[in-house]
């Protein structure tokens, strides 16, 4: 342990863990296994840093937060509450992860991004810029949420979807595939006859539509709609076909033709 590092008497540094630089370990915090806390980092409260995790720069880990695996928290990043950063995930710059939020796998949270509540970022997803993600949101796959985008409620973003600009997605919406949403006008969500319906403009200029567990381009929906309604709701096929036809027309006329629209 370097001479300028500091460990409170109630804190624990165990096994092969290293505390160096001007790092400080306070409260009931635990740094264990092969973890390293260096630079001007602070680990306090009842936080735990374990595995091969790295906490560097001026990063702060507080509350009951957990940093484990091969994860890293660096820069001026803050991890608070019961948040967890695991796997090979990275939280850096001025990003903030709090509440019961989780960042895992190869996910990256950077810039001034803010994760709160039960938000979950996994896979190779990235949340950056000034993005704000809260609620029971899931961001996975290779999805990117950047700019001033906001995700809330129970929204699910995956695949290669991109949310940027001032995009706002809420409720139980699902956005995936090659979606590119740069503002609210590129996305439409509704609750139709007991199921979530979401349509979005793709980067290629087309429109994708998800209803229940079916996801298809808008043109395919129009062709397949009668058969799908008979397959899933044979007793109310006509009702579902009429309602979804109206939603398809609304999506076609509401979503701008091209990202400049």
RABEL-V580770 format. One record per residue. N is the residue number from 0. RES is the residue in one small letter. OMEGA is omega as a letter, one per 40 degrees, with the letter a starting at -180 (* if undefined). D_LAST is the distance of its C-alpha to the last C-alpha in Angstrom with 2 decimals. Layout:
# RABEL-V580770
n=N res=RES omega=OMEGA d_last=D_LAST
n=N res=RES omega=OMEGA d_last=D_LAST
This chain:
# RABEL-V580770
n=0 res=x omega=a d_last=58.22
n=1 res=x omega=a d_last=57.75
n=2 res=x omega=a d_last=59.85
n=3 res=x omega=i d_last=56.99
n=4 res=x omega=a d_last=55.28
n=5 res=x omega=i d_last=56.18
n=6 res=x omega=i d_last=56.64
n=7 res=x omega=a d_last=57.59
n=8 res=x omega=i d_last=60.74
n=9 res=x omega=i d_last=58.96
n=10 res=x omega=a d_last=56.27
n=11 res=x omega=i d_last=56.86
n=12 res=x omega=a d_last=56.38
n=13 res=x omega=i d_last=57.75
n=14 res=x omega=a d_last=58.33
n=15 res=x omega=a d_last=56.79
n=16 res=x omega=a d_last=54.18
n=17 res=x omega=i d_last=53.92
n=18 res=x omega=a d_last=53.18
n=19 res=x omega=a d_last=53.10
n=20 res=x omega=i d_last=52.12
n=21 res=x omega=a d_last=51.74
n=22 res=x omega=a d_last=50.33
n=23 res=x omega=i d_last=51.57
n=24 res=x omega=a d_last=52.15
n=25 res=x omega=i d_last=52.93
n=26 res=x omega=i d_last=53.49
n=27 res=x omega=a d_last=54.11
n=28 res=x omega=i d_last=51.65
n=29 res=x omega=i d_last=52.54
n=30 res=x omega=a d_last=51.80
n=31 res=x omega=i d_last=53.32
n=32 res=x omega=a d_last=53.58
n=33 res=x omega=a d_last=52.16
n=34 res=x omega=i d_last=49.57
n=35 res=x omega=i d_last=49.28
n=36 res=x omega=a d_last=48.39
n=37 res=x omega=a d_last=48.47
n=38 res=x omega=i d_last=47.31
n=39 res=x omega=a d_last=47.00
n=40 res=x omega=i d_last=45.68
n=41 res=x omega=i d_last=46.77
n=42 res=x omega=a d_last=47.44
n=43 res=x omega=a d_last=48.84
n=44 res=x omega=i d_last=49.35
n=45 res=x omega=a d_last=49.85
n=46 res=x omega=i d_last=47.31
n=47 res=x omega=i d_last=48.19
n=48 res=x omega=a d_last=47.33
n=49 res=x omega=a d_last=48.74
n=50 res=x omega=i d_last=48.58
n=51 res=x omega=a d_last=47.63
n=52 res=x omega=i d_last=44.94
n=53 res=x omega=i d_last=44.38
n=54 res=x omega=a d_last=43.70
n=55 res=x omega=i d_last=43.43
n=56 res=x omega=i d_last=42.52
n=57 res=x omega=a d_last=42.33
n=58 res=x omega=i d_last=40.93
n=59 res=x omega=i d_last=42.17
n=60 res=x omega=a d_last=43.03
n=61 res=x omega=a d_last=44.37
n=62 res=x omega=i d_last=45.09
n=63 res=x omega=a d_last=45.68
n=64 res=x omega=a d_last=43.01
n=65 res=x omega=i d_last=43.72
n=66 res=x omega=a d_last=42.87
n=67 res=x omega=a d_last=44.37
n=68 res=x omega=i d_last=44.31
n=69 res=x omega=a d_last=43.14
n=70 res=x omega=i d_last=40.40
n=71 res=x omega=i d_last=39.93
n=72 res=x omega=a d_last=38.95
n=73 res=x omega=a d_last=38.86
n=74 res=x omega=i d_last=37.79
n=75 res=x omega=a d_last=37.47
n=76 res=x omega=a d_last=36.18
n=77 res=x omega=i d_last=37.58
n=78 res=x omega=a d_last=38.43
n=79 res=x omega=i d_last=39.91
n=80 res=x omega=i d_last=41.10
n=81 res=x omega=a d_last=41.54
n=82 res=x omega=i d_last=38.72
n=83 res=x omega=i d_last=39.46
n=84 res=x omega=a d_last=38.43
n=85 res=x omega=i d_last=39.95
n=86 res=x omega=i d_last=39.99
n=87 res=x omega=a d_last=38.66
n=88 res=x omega=i d_last=35.89
n=89 res=x omega=i d_last=35.16
n=90 res=x omega=a d_last=34.29
n=91 res=x omega=a d_last=34.21
n=92 res=x omega=a d_last=33.16
n=93 res=x omega=a d_last=32.74
n=94 res=x omega=a d_last=31.49
n=95 res=x omega=i d_last=33.06
n=96 res=x omega=a d_last=34.03
n=97 res=x omega=a d_last=35.94
n=98 res=x omega=i d_last=37.01
n=99 res=x omega=a d_last=37.55
n=100 res=x omega=i d_last=34.57
n=101 res=x omega=i d_last=35.22
n=102 res=x omega=a d_last=34.11
n=103 res=x omega=a d_last=35.78
n=104 res=x omega=i d_last=36.00
n=105 res=x omega=a d_last=34.18
n=106 res=x omega=i d_last=31.45
n=107 res=x omega=i d_last=30.47
n=108 res=x omega=a d_last=29.63
n=109 res=x omega=a d_last=29.30
n=110 res=x omega=i d_last=27.95
n=111 res=x omega=a d_last=27.98
n=112 res=x omega=a d_last=26.93
n=113 res=x omega=i d_last=28.68
n=114 res=x omega=a d_last=29.90
n=115 res=x omega=i d_last=31.89
n=116 res=x omega=a d_last=33.53
n=117 res=x omega=i d_last=33.74
n=118 res=x omega=a d_last=30.66
n=119 res=x omega=i d_last=31.40
n=120 res=x omega=a d_last=29.97
n=121 res=x omega=a d_last=31.59
n=122 res=x omega=i d_last=31.57
n=123 res=x omega=a d_last=29.84
n=124 res=x omega=i d_last=27.01
n=125 res=x omega=i d_last=25.99
n=126 res=x omega=a d_last=25.04
n=127 res=x omega=a d_last=24.66
n=128 res=x omega=i d_last=23.18
n=129 res=x omega=a d_last=23.31
n=130 res=x omega=i d_last=22.43
n=131 res=x omega=a d_last=24.37
n=132 res=x omega=i d_last=25.60
n=133 res=x omega=a d_last=28.13
n=134 res=x omega=i d_last=29.62
n=135 res=x omega=a d_last=30.47
n=136 res=x omega=i d_last=27.44
n=137 res=x omega=i d_last=27.96
n=138 res=x omega=a d_last=26.12
n=139 res=x omega=a d_last=27.68
n=140 res=x omega=i d_last=27.58
n=141 res=x omega=a d_last=25.60
n=142 res=x omega=i d_last=22.79
n=143 res=x omega=i d_last=21.39
n=144 res=x omega=a d_last=20.50
n=145 res=x omega=a d_last=19.97
n=146 res=x omega=i d_last=18.50
n=147 res=x omega=a d_last=18.72
n=148 res=x omega=i d_last=17.95
n=149 res=x omega=i d_last=20.29
n=150 res=x omega=a d_last=21.91
n=151 res=x omega=a d_last=24.51
n=152 res=x omega=i d_last=26.64
n=153 res=x omega=a d_last=27.42
n=154 res=x omega=a d_last=24.15
n=155 res=x omega=a d_last=24.69
n=156 res=x omega=a d_last=22.60
n=157 res=x omega=a d_last=24.12
n=158 res=x omega=i d_last=23.99
n=159 res=x omega=a d_last=21.66
n=160 res=x omega=i d_last=18.87
n=161 res=x omega=i d_last=17.03
n=162 res=x omega=a d_last=16.05
n=163 res=x omega=a d_last=15.22
n=164 res=x omega=i d_last=13.77
n=165 res=x omega=i d_last=14.37
n=166 res=x omega=a d_last=13.95
n=167 res=x omega=a d_last=16.57
n=168 res=x omega=a d_last=18.30
n=169 res=x omega=i d_last=21.50
n=170 res=x omega=a d_last=24.20
n=171 res=x omega=a d_last=25.36
n=172 res=x omega=i d_last=22.06
n=173 res=x omega=i d_last=22.22
n=174 res=x omega=a d_last=19.56
n=175 res=x omega=a d_last=20.76
n=176 res=x omega=i d_last=20.70
n=177 res=x omega=a d_last=18.03
n=178 res=x omega=i d_last=15.37
n=179 res=x omega=a d_last=12.97
n=180 res=x omega=a d_last=11.72
n=181 res=x omega=i d_last=10.63
n=182 res=x omega=a d_last=10.10
n=183 res=x omega=a d_last=11.29
n=184 res=x omega=a d_last=8.27
n=185 res=x omega=a d_last=8.68
n=186 res=x omega=a d_last=12.27
n=187 res=x omega=a d_last=14.55
n=188 res=x omega=i d_last=18.31
n=189 res=x omega=i d_last=21.24
n=190 res=x omega=a d_last=25.00
n=191 res=x omega=i d_last=26.06
n=192 res=x omega=i d_last=29.81
n=193 res=x omega=a d_last=30.84
n=194 res=x omega=i d_last=28.34
n=195 res=x omega=i d_last=25.11
n=196 res=x omega=a d_last=22.04
n=197 res=x omega=i d_last=18.95
n=198 res=x omega=a d_last=15.87
n=199 res=x omega=i d_last=13.21
n=200 res=x omega=a d_last=10.70
n=201 res=x omega=i d_last=12.92
n=202 res=x omega=i d_last=12.85
n=203 res=x omega=i d_last=13.91
n=204 res=x omega=i d_last=10.90
n=205 res=x omega=i d_last=13.11
n=206 res=x omega=i d_last=13.66
n=207 res=x omega=a d_last=16.84
n=208 res=x omega=i d_last=18.83
n=209 res=x omega=i d_last=21.91
n=210 res=x omega=a d_last=24.52
n=211 res=x omega=i d_last=27.82
n=212 res=x omega=a d_last=28.73
n=213 res=x omega=i d_last=26.93
n=214 res=x omega=a d_last=23.77
n=215 res=x omega=i d_last=22.40
n=216 res=x omega=a d_last=19.40
n=217 res=x omega=a d_last=18.36
n=218 res=x omega=i d_last=20.24
n=219 res=x omega=i d_last=23.33
n=220 res=x omega=a d_last=23.27
n=221 res=x omega=a d_last=23.56
n=222 res=x omega=a d_last=26.48
n=223 res=x omega=a d_last=28.19
n=224 res=x omega=a d_last=27.73
n=225 res=x omega=a d_last=31.16
n=226 res=x omega=i d_last=33.08
n=227 res=x omega=i d_last=31.40
n=228 res=x omega=i d_last=32.14
n=229 res=x omega=a d_last=35.72
n=230 res=x omega=a d_last=36.14
n=231 res=x omega=a d_last=35.10
n=232 res=x omega=a d_last=35.91
n=233 res=x omega=a d_last=38.43
n=234 res=x omega=a d_last=39.82
n=235 res=x omega=a d_last=36.48
n=236 res=x omega=a d_last=34.54
n=237 res=x omega=i d_last=33.69
n=238 res=x omega=a d_last=32.40
n=239 res=x omega=i d_last=30.15
n=240 res=x omega=i d_last=28.87
n=241 res=x omega=a d_last=28.00
n=242 res=x omega=a d_last=26.24
n=243 res=x omega=i d_last=24.18
n=244 res=x omega=i d_last=23.31
n=245 res=x omega=i d_last=21.83
n=246 res=x omega=i d_last=19.83
n=247 res=x omega=i d_last=18.55
n=248 res=x omega=i d_last=17.48
n=249 res=x omega=i d_last=15.83
n=250 res=x omega=a d_last=13.86
n=251 res=x omega=a d_last=12.91
n=252 res=x omega=a d_last=11.70
n=253 res=x omega=a d_last=10.33
n=254 res=x omega=a d_last=8.24
n=255 res=x omega=i d_last=4.74
n=256 res=x omega=a d_last=5.92
n=257 res=x omega=a d_last=5.62
n=258 res=x omega=i d_last=5.39
n=259 res=x omega=a d_last=3.82
n=260 res=x omega=* d_last=0.00
